[in-house]
Amino acid sequence: MPHTSSSSPIPEVLTSRLRLRAPAPGDLRSLHDALMDPANLRFGVESTGAAARLAHWRALWQADGVGPWAVELRDHPEAGAIGFGGLSRAVVTGVHALLLEFHFRSDFWGCGYAAEMSLAALRMAFLELKSGEVQSLLPPGNTAARKTVERLGLRLKGSVADHPGEAASLLYEINVTQFHTRPPQQPEPTPFGA
């Protein structure tokens, strides 16, 4: 069960292996490394740029108290942010939505970190924010990410042409009733490619 720290104005969340915190300016290099990782680029070209994305996420936290986290290993904080992910508010197909996203450096794939962070985000969405549903937009070719959200209870709802010139993103969703009927548990890590 995640533990929320009250020692900072924007609370951090501690899971069994991870420290989830609001991104800081010093995370720019780690975000750039995650977004520009050749393994990640197979699923689409990063068009926003790390600096713009980091500034946007920091603004989300300041304005709304919700945004993607910087993800650190509790046992190895010296590694810095190994990935980024969490919740953000967005408009999807003309409707306001709470989106779940994650971006990890490929050397940390297959360890279950995306699932662990996502589970904390779902608990925040449904237990703290009282959201009706959470959605996730994923590239159709990212089978590992699709398996991660499916193991957490999100189901394929459709597709959204959200990036002109690229394949439509797959839209996954879990609602509050599904979450409470069968609360997701931490899934076992799946080696990348399995």
Backbone hydrogen bonds, N-H to C=O, Kabsch-Sander energy under -0.5 kcal/mol:
donor,donor_aa,acceptor,acceptor_aa,energy
3,H,14,L,-2.8
5,S,3,H,-0.5
5,S,12,E,-2.9
12,E,5,S,-0.5
13,V,20,L,-2.7
14,L,3,H,-3.4
15,T,13,V,-0.5
15,T,18,L,-2.5
19,R,72,E,-2.6
20,L,13,V,-3.3
20,L,18,L,-0.5
21,R,19,R,-0.5
21,R,70,A,-2.1
27,D,24,A,-2.4
28,L,25,P,-1.5
31,L,27,D,-2.6
32,H,28,L,-2.8
33,D,29,R,-2.6
34,A,30,S,-2.1
35,L,31,L,-2.9
36,M,32,H,-2.5
37,D,34,A,-0.6
40,N,37,D,-0.9
41,L,37,D,-2.2
42,R,38,P,-0.7
42,R,39,A,-0.5
43,F,40,N,-2.0
44,G,41,L,-1.4
47,S,45,V,-0.7
53,R,49,G,-2.3
54,L,50,A,-2.9
55,A,51,A,-2.3
56,H,52,A,-2.3
57,W,53,R,-2.7
58,R,54,L,-2.5
59,A,55,A,-2.2
60,L,56,H,-2.2
61,W,57,W,-2.2
62,Q,58,R,-2.1
63,A,59,A,-2.7
64,D,60,L,-3.0
65,G,60,L,-0.7
65,G,61,W,-1.6
66,V,60,L,-0.7
69,W,85,G,-3.6
70,A,21,R,-3.6
71,V,83,G,-2.9
72,E,19,R,-2.5
72,E,70,A,-0.5
73,L,80,G,-0.5
74,R,17,R,-2.6
76,H,73,L,-0.6
79,A,76,H,-2.0
80,G,77,P,-2.0
82,I,71,V,-2.8
83,G,71,V,-1.0
84,F,103,H,-2.8
85,G,69,W,-1.9
86,G,101,E,-2.3
87,L,67,G,-0.7
88,S,99,L,-1.6
90,A,97,A,-2.6
92,V,90,A,-0.6
92,V,95,V,-3.0
95,V,92,V,-1.9
97,A,90,A,-3.5
99,L,88,S,-3.4
99,L,97,A,-0.6
100,L,135,Q,-2.9
101,E,86,G,-2.1
103,H,84,F,-3.3
105,R,82,I,-2.3
108,F,105,R,-2.2
109,W,106,S,-1.6
111,C,108,F,-0.8
116,E,112,G,-2.3
117,M,113,Y,-2.6
118,S,114,A,-2.6
119,L,115,A,-2.5
120,A,116,E,-1.6
121,A,117,M,-2.0
122,L,118,S,-2.7
123,R,119,L,-2.3
124,M,120,A,-2.2
125,A,121,A,-2.7
126,F,122,L,-2.6
127,L,123,R,-2.7
128,E,123,R,-0.8
128,E,124,M,-1.3
129,L,124,M,-2.8
131,S,125,A,-3.0
134,V,174,I,-2.5
135,Q,98,L,-2.7
136,S,172,Y,-2.1
138,L,136,S,-0.5
138,L,170,L,-2.3
142,N,139,P,-1.7
143,T,141,G,-1.7
146,R,142,N,-2.1
147,K,143,T,-2.6
148,T,144,A,-2.1
149,V,145,A,-2.3
150,E,146,R,-2.3
151,R,147,K,-2.4
152,L,148,T,-0.9
153,G,150,E,-1.6
154,L,149,V,-2.3
155,R,173,E,-2.8
157,K,171,L,-3.7
158,G,171,L,-1.3
160,V,169,S,-2.8
162,D,160,V,-1.8
166,E,163,H,-2.2
169,S,160,V,-2.5
170,L,138,L,-3.5
171,L,158,G,-2.8
172,Y,136,S,-3.0
172,Y,170,L,-0.6
173,E,155,R,-2.1
174,I,134,V,-2.1
176,V,132,G,-2.6
179,F,175,N,-2.4
180,H,176,V,-2.4
181,T,177,T,-2.6
182,R,178,Q,-2.1
194,A,191,P,-2.3
